[in-house]
Amino acid sequence: MMTKKSWFVGTILVSLLVPLVPLIANGNSADDVKMVAALDTEYQAAVKSGDAATMNRILADNFVVISGSGKVYTKADLLDMARTGRVQYEHQEDTNQTVRVWHDTAVVTAELWAKGTDMGKPFDFHVWFSDTYVRTPAGWRYVHGQASLPLPDAAN
């Protein structure tokens, strides 16, 4: 039988512990930022080298990316491009990386400089992108990407 005192003590303990549950369940946000930043950097390196196995491990099965022109690519599309060597990169690196984490979702924003050939046609562009990662039981997975087209200077 529960006494008033044991009920009160239990209620106090629960009220003190409940705010900690998200931290315990989701880990430390600073650690998550570092982990997702490293994972996105690893993904970008895998794209550059055509490492389909690493891309496959990082990409969620329902992944999509939308290019600056509005074209939608799936996980299968990107893995196919990596396996066939359709795209060859001379340069493929991002700068100004920022990672923000909200519970089980993280968004990476950075500027990408990509230079190379796609089916033999040269390309060279700078684009800002956002990559969205979600924490899964198997770890963080890249679920959605969005690239922007360069905008004209607002002052012009």
C-alpha positions as CSV (number, residue, x, y, z in Angstrom):
1,M,0.0,0.0,0.0
2,M,1.3,3.4,-1.0
3,T,1.5,6.1,1.7
4,K,1.0,9.8,1.1
5,K,4.7,10.3,1.9
6,S,5.9,7.6,-0.6
7,W,3.5,8.9,-3.3
8,F,4.9,12.4,-2.7
9,V,8.5,11.3,-2.9
10,G,7.8,9.2,-6.0
11,T,6.1,12.2,-7.7
12,I,9.1,14.5,-6.9
13,L,11.5,11.9,-8.3
14,V,9.5,11.5,-11.5
15,S,9.2,15.3,-11.9
16,L,13.0,15.6,-11.6
17,L,13.8,12.8,-14.0
18,V,11.3,13.3,-16.8
19,P,13.1,16.4,-18.2
20,L,16.3,14.3,-18.5
21,V,14.6,11.6,-20.6
22,P,15.2,13.3,-24.0
23,L,18.9,13.8,-23.1
24,I,19.3,10.2,-22.0
25,A,17.4,8.8,-25.0
26,N,18.8,11.1,-27.6
27,G,22.4,11.6,-26.4
28,N,24.2,14.8,-26.1
29,S,23.4,17.5,-28.6
30,A,27.0,18.6,-29.0
31,D,28.0,15.0,-29.6
32,D,25.2,14.7,-32.2
33,V,26.4,17.8,-34.0
34,K,29.9,16.4,-34.2
35,M,28.6,13.0,-35.3
36,V,26.3,14.3,-38.0
37,A,29.0,16.8,-39.3
38,A,31.4,13.9,-39.6
39,L,28.9,11.7,-41.3
40,D,28.0,14.4,-43.9
41,T,31.7,15.0,-44.6
42,E,32.1,11.2,-45.0
43,Y,29.2,11.1,-47.4
44,Q,30.5,14.0,-49.5
45,A,33.9,12.2,-49.7
46,A,32.1,9.0,-50.8
47,V,30.3,10.8,-53.5
48,K,33.5,12.3,-54.8
49,S,35.2,8.9,-54.9
50,G,32.2,6.9,-56.2
51,D,32.1,4.8,-53.0
52,A,28.6,3.3,-53.4
53,A,29.0,1.1,-50.3
54,T,29.6,4.1,-48.0
55,M,26.8,6.0,-49.7
56,N,24.4,3.0,-49.3
57,R,25.2,2.8,-45.5
58,I,24.6,6.5,-44.9
59,L,21.5,7.1,-47.1
60,A,18.1,6.1,-45.8
61,D,16.2,3.7,-48.1
62,N,13.5,6.4,-48.7
63,F,16.1,9.1,-49.4
64,V,15.5,11.8,-52.0
65,V,17.5,14.8,-53.0
66,I,16.1,17.7,-55.1
67,S,18.6,19.5,-57.3
68,G,18.6,23.3,-57.8
69,S,16.8,22.7,-61.1
70,G,14.0,20.7,-59.4
71,K,15.1,17.2,-60.5
72,V,14.4,14.5,-57.9
73,Y,17.0,11.7,-57.3
74,T,16.4,8.7,-55.1
75,K,18.9,6.5,-53.3
76,A,18.9,4.1,-56.2
77,D,19.7,6.9,-58.6
78,L,22.7,8.1,-56.6
79,L,24.0,4.6,-56.1
80,D,23.7,3.8,-59.8
81,M,25.6,7.0,-60.7
82,A,28.4,6.0,-58.2
83,R,28.6,2.4,-59.4
84,T,28.7,3.3,-63.1
85,G,31.1,6.2,-62.8
86,R,28.7,8.4,-64.7
87,V,29.9,11.4,-62.8
88,Q,33.6,12.1,-62.4
89,Y,34.7,14.7,-59.9
90,E,37.8,16.8,-60.1
91,H,36.6,18.8,-57.1
92,Q,33.7,18.1,-54.7
93,E,34.0,19.7,-51.4
94,D,31.8,21.7,-49.1
95,T,32.7,24.7,-46.9
96,N,30.9,26.8,-44.2
97,Q,29.2,23.7,-42.8
98,T,26.6,24.3,-40.1
99,V,24.8,21.5,-38.2
100,R,21.7,22.1,-36.2
101,V,20.0,19.3,-34.2
102,W,16.5,19.1,-32.9
103,H,15.9,15.8,-31.0
104,D,16.1,13.1,-33.6
105,T,16.5,15.4,-36.6
106,A,19.6,17.2,-37.8
107,V,20.1,19.7,-40.7
108,V,23.4,20.3,-42.3
109,T,23.8,23.5,-44.4
110,A,26.9,24.2,-46.4
111,E,28.2,25.6,-49.7
112,L,29.3,22.9,-52.2
113,W,31.8,23.5,-55.0
114,A,31.6,20.7,-57.5
115,K,33.7,20.4,-60.7
116,G,33.9,17.5,-63.1
117,T,32.0,15.7,-65.8
118,D,28.6,14.1,-66.0
119,M,28.4,11.7,-68.9
120,G,31.4,13.5,-70.4
121,K,29.8,17.0,-70.1
122,P,31.8,19.4,-67.9
123,F,30.3,21.1,-65.0
124,D,31.6,23.6,-62.4
125,F,29.3,25.1,-59.9
126,H,28.9,26.5,-56.4
127,V,25.6,25.8,-54.6
128,W,24.2,26.0,-51.1
129,F,22.5,22.9,-49.9
130,S,20.7,21.5,-46.9
131,D,21.0,17.8,-45.9
132,T,18.5,16.4,-43.4
133,Y,19.5,13.5,-41.2
134,V,17.2,11.4,-38.9
135,R,18.3,9.3,-35.9
136,T,17.2,5.7,-36.5
137,P,17.8,2.6,-34.4
138,A,20.7,1.9,-36.8
139,G,22.2,5.4,-36.3
140,W,21.9,8.7,-38.2
141,R,20.7,8.4,-41.8
142,Y,20.6,11.0,-44.5
143,V,16.9,11.2,-45.6
144,H,16.6,14.4,-47.7
145,G,18.7,16.9,-49.6
146,Q,17.9,20.2,-51.2
147,A,20.2,22.3,-53.3
148,S,19.5,26.0,-54.2
149,L,20.1,27.9,-57.3
150,P,22.3,31.0,-56.9
151,L,20.2,34.1,-56.4
152,P,21.0,37.5,-57.9
153,D,22.4,40.0,-55.5
154,A,19.5,41.7,-53.8
155,A,21.2,45.1,-54.2
156,N,21.0,44.9,-58.0
